Amino acid sequence: MLLKILLLIGVIGAVYALFLKKKKVESRGDEQTMVPCKECGLYVSSDEGVVADGNHYCSLECAKKGAR
């Protein structure tokens, strides 16, 4: 009888650990700053966007439009 109770507690604990316990979100350490495109307002990563004349743009097309 004691063995059945311990087994039941173990199964409940395993179910809790697998499904009910919230997983911790780990920081990847490579967080990037999102900046709005000066021309269209789309937010783009500062690493992936285009910088022209000190302004951030989402693409070369928007940078060309902004230069006009």
Secondary structure, 3 states (H helix, E strand, C coil): CHHHHHHHHHHHHHHHHHHHCCCCCCCCCCCCCEEECCCCCCEEECCCCEEECCEEECCHHHHHHHHC
